[in-house]
């Protein structure tokens, strides 16, 4: 999967930007305003259909899968006695930035989970000393700002969907979007893996789907194995072994290895969900995997 990097160098349509900026900040926020819809379409292309914060795929245009997020909160929220505190835990309490409600630099596309987790978190750095009249420049954000910064300079996303901070801005983004909470991540990406298998009607179809999705980095092997377990009644250990075997065979382009992997798959598919021969199947999978590894050097 090609990762999202930045919106900084993207050439937005000038007429679209002008139309968005001409919307009165007194107007109630609505994502179905034609100018916002046009901007959203450009963001979808420039962001490669990926969430700006977690890099997860935005599978469809439907509500609940993608949301237009305000980097600076568009409205007041919480205890105003804390609205100017720079303590991390107080930053969801905000006076809001009404004047930037329809500022294109303040708008990005994110997944539902990141938008919900971030909520009204206020990443404006000097909010205890000044209230901006013009949209702030990049040095004023305690946050990875998609229009100003490059994602990989602030955050490392691993193939197993863990997130590692590289800068204070990356740290703020990870914590505010709960990308450092294993339970949240597991729930998020497992749901994606399970949804991936809804229409598969065989173990082979399911296996092909999870391996293709793993290669595209939509989720990791643990989520793939758990999805196989839930959808196909395949125990975790056998699922992990079968995924590894199938993935290695597919990447090797070795016909003998592919034939052996298919044979192991057929054996598993034939006896599952019976548990009578679990040990024999596991041992077979391990032996075939070792043979594939040996033949591939």
C-alpha positions in Angstrom: 0.0 0.0 0.0 1.3 3.4 -1.0 1.4 5.4 2.2 0.0 8.9 2.7 2.9 11.4 3.1 1.7 15.1 3.0 -0.8 17.5 1.5 1.9 20.2 1.4 2.8 20.0 -2.3 -0.6 19.0 -3.6 -2.1 21.3 -6.2 -5.7 21.9 -5.1 -8.1 23.4 -7.5 -8.0 27.2 -6.8 -11.7 27.6 -7.6 -12.6 25.0 -5.0 -10.5 26.5 -2.3 -12.0 29.9 -3.0 -15.6 28.5 -2.9 -14.9 26.9 0.5 -13.3 30.0 2.0 -16.3 32.1 0.9 -18.7 30.1 3.1 -19.6 32.1 6.1 -18.2 30.8 9.4 -21.6 31.6 10.9 -23.1 28.8 8.7 -23.7 25.5 10.5 -21.1 22.9 9.4 -22.5 20.6 6.7 -20.4 18.1 4.8 -23.0 18.1 1.9 -22.3 21.7 0.8 -21.2 21.4 -2.8 -17.9 23.2 -2.2 -17.1 20.8 0.7 -18.0 17.8 -1.4 -15.6 19.0 -4.1 -12.8 19.6 -1.6 -13.4 16.2 -0.1 -13.1 14.5 -3.5 -9.7 16.2 -4.0 -8.6 15.2 -0.5 -9.5 11.6 -1.2 -7.2 11.6 -4.2 -4.4 13.4 -2.6 -4.5 11.3 0.5 -4.6 8.1 -1.6 -7.8 7.1 0.1 -6.0 6.8 3.5 -6.8 8.3 6.8 -4.5 11.3 7.5 -3.7 10.1 11.0 -3.5 6.3 11.1 -3.0 5.7 7.4 -5.8 3.1 7.4 -7.7 2.7 4.2 -10.9 4.6 3.6 -12.8 1.8 1.9 -15.9 3.7 0.7 -17.3 7.1 0.4 -20.2 6.3 2.7 -20.7 8.2 6.0 -19.1 6.3 8.9 -16.1 5.3 6.8 -14.6 8.7 6.0 -15.1 12.0 7.8 -13.9 15.6 7.2 -11.9 16.5 10.2 -11.1 19.9 11.5 -7.5 20.1 12.7 -8.4 23.0 14.9 -11.8 22.3 16.5 -14.5 24.3 14.8 -16.5 25.0 18.0 -16.3 25.4 21.7 -16.2 22.4 24.0 -15.8 21.5 27.6 -14.8 23.5 30.6 -13.7 26.9 29.4 -11.6 27.3 32.5 -9.2 24.8 30.9 -9.7 26.1 27.3 -6.3 27.9 27.3 -4.3 25.2 29.2 -1.4 23.7 27.3 -1.5 20.5 29.4 -2.1 17.5 27.1 -5.1 16.2 29.1 -6.8 19.6 29.0 -6.6 20.0 25.2 -10.1 18.6 24.5 -11.4 21.6 26.4 -11.3 24.3 23.8 -12.7 27.7 22.9 -12.9 26.5 19.3 -11.8 28.3 16.1 -15.0 29.3 14.4 -13.3 31.5 11.9 -11.5 28.4 10.5 -14.6 26.3 10.2 -14.4 26.6 6.4 -10.6 27.1 6.0 -9.3 24.4 3.6 -6.0 24.2 5.5 -7.9 23.1 8.5 -9.7 20.3 6.7 -8.5 16.7 6.1 -10.0 13.3 5.6 -9.8 10.7 8.5 -11.4 7.5 9.4 -14.3 7.3 11.8 -12.2 5.9 14.6 -9.5 8.6 14.5 -12.0 11.3 14.3 -13.9 9.9 17.3 -10.7 9.4 19.3 -9.3 12.9 18.5 -12.7 14.5 19.2 -12.1 18.2 20.0 -8.4 17.9 20.8 -6.8 21.3 20.3 -3.3 21.1 18.8 -2.7 24.8 18.6 0.6 25.3 20.4 0.5 28.8 22.0 -3.2 28.7 22.8 -2.4 30.1 26.3 -0.9 33.3 24.9 -2.6 34.2 21.7 -5.8 33.5 19.6 -4.9 33.5 15.9 -6.6 35.8 13.4 -4.9 34.2 10.3 -4.6 30.5 10.0 -1.5 29.4 12.1 1.7 28.4 10.4 3.3 25.0 10.9 5.5 26.0 13.9 2.4 26.8 15.9 1.1 23.2 15.9 1.9 20.6 18.6 0.7 18.0 16.2 1.4 16.4 12.8 -0.4 18.7 10.5 -1.2 17.0 7.1 -1.1 20.2 5.2 2.3 21.3 6.6 4.2 18.2 7.6 5.4 14.9 6.2 4.0 11.9 8.0 7.1 9.7 8.0 9.2 12.5 9.6 6.9 12.4 12.6 5.4 8.9 12.8 6.5 5.4 11.9 3.8 3.0 11.1 4.9 -0.6 11.2 3.5 -3.4 9.0 1.8 -4.8 12.1 0.0 -1.5 12.6 1.8 -0.1 15.6 2.8 3.6 15.7 6.1 4.9 16.9 6.7 8.6 17.6 9.7 10.4 16.0 8.9 13.9 17.2 6.8 15.7 19.8 4.2 16.4 17.1 4.1 12.7 16.2 3.7 11.9 19.9 0.7 14.3 20.3 -1.0 12.7 17.2 -0.5 9.2 18.4 -1.8 9.8 21.9 -4.7 12.0 20.9 -5.9 9.5 18.3 -5.3 6.6 20.7 -2.8 5.0 18.3 -0.8 3.9 21.3 -3.6 1.8 22.9 -3.2 -1.8 21.8 -6.8 -2.7 22.6 -8.1 0.1 20.4 -5.8 -0.8 17.6 -6.7 -4.5 17.8 -10.4 -3.7 17.8 -10.0 -1.3 14.8 -8.0 -3.6 12.5 -9.6 -6.8 13.5 -13.0 -5.3 12.5 -11.4 -4.5 9.1 -10.1 -8.0 8.7 -13.5 -9.6 9.7 -15.4 -7.3 7.3 -12.9 -8.3 4.6 -14.1 -11.9 4.8 -17.9 -11.4 4.8 -18.4 -12.6 1.3 -15.8 -15.4 1.2 -17.5 -18.8 1.0 -14.5 -21.1 1.5 -11.3 -21.3 3.5 -9.3 -20.9 0.3 -11.2 -17.7 -0.6 -10.7 -16.3 2.9 -7.0 -17.2 2.9 -6.5 -15.5 -0.4 -8.3 -12.4 0.8 -6.3 -12.0 4.0 -3.0 -12.6 2.3 -3.8 -10.0 -0.3 -4.9 -7.5 2.3 -1.8 -8.2 4.4 0.4 -7.5 1.4 -1.5 -4.2 0.9 -0.8 -3.5 4.6 -4.5 -3.2 5.5 -4.0 -5.2 8.7 -1.4 -7.6 10.2 -1.1 -11.3 10.5 -2.6 -11.5 14.0 -5.8 -9.8 12.8 -5.8 -12.0 9.7 -5.5 -15.2 11.8 -8.2 -14.0 14.2 -10.5 -13.3 11.3 -10.0 -16.8 9.9 -10.7 -18.2 13.3 -14.0 -16.3 13.6 -15.1 -16.7 10.0 -13.8 -20.3 9.2 -13.6 -21.8 12.7 -9.8 -22.2 12.1 -7.8 -22.2 15.4 -5.2 -19.4 15.7 -2.1 -21.5 15.6 -3.2 -23.4 12.5 -4.3 -20.1 10.9 -1.0 -18.4 11.5 0.9 -21.4 10.1 -1.4 -21.6 7.1 -1.1 -17.9 6.4 2.7 -18.0 6.6 2.9 -21.0 4.3 0.5 -19.5 1.8 2.2 -16.2 1.8 5.7 -17.7 1.4 4.5 -19.9 -1.5 2.8 -17.0 -3.2 5.9 -14.8 -2.9 8.3 -17.5 -4.1 6.7 -18.1 -7.5 7.8 -21.7 -7.0 5.3 -24.1 -8.5 6.3 -27.0 -6.2 6.0 -24.8 -3.2 2.6 -23.5 -4.3 1.4 -27.1 -4.9 2.5 -28.1 -1.4 0.8 -25.1 0.1 -2.4 -25.9 -1.8 -2.1 -29.5 -0.6 -1.8 -28.4 3.0 -4.8 -26.0 2.5 -6.9 -28.8 1.1 -6.1 -31.1 4.0 -7.1 -28.4 6.5 -10.2 -27.5 4.7 -11.2 -31.2 4.4 -11.1 -31.9 8.2 -12.0 -28.6 9.7 -13.9 -27.9 12.1 -13.1 -31.5 13.3 -10.4 -31.4 15.9 -9.5 -35.1 15.7 -6.4 -34.6 13.5 -5.3 -31.2 14.7 -1.8 -32.3 15.7 -1.3 -34.1 12.4 -2.3 -31.1 10.4 -0.1 -28.7 12.4 2.8 -31.0 11.9 2.1 -31.3 8.2 2.0 -27.5 7.9 5.2 -27.1 9.7 6.9 -29.7 7.5 5.7 -28.1 4.3 6.8 -24.7 5.6 10.3 -26.1 6.3 10.4 -27.6 2.9 9.4 -24.3 1.2 12.0 -22.5 3.3 14.7 -25.0 2.4 13.9 -25.0 -1.3 13.9 -21.2 -1.4 17.3 -21.1 0.2 
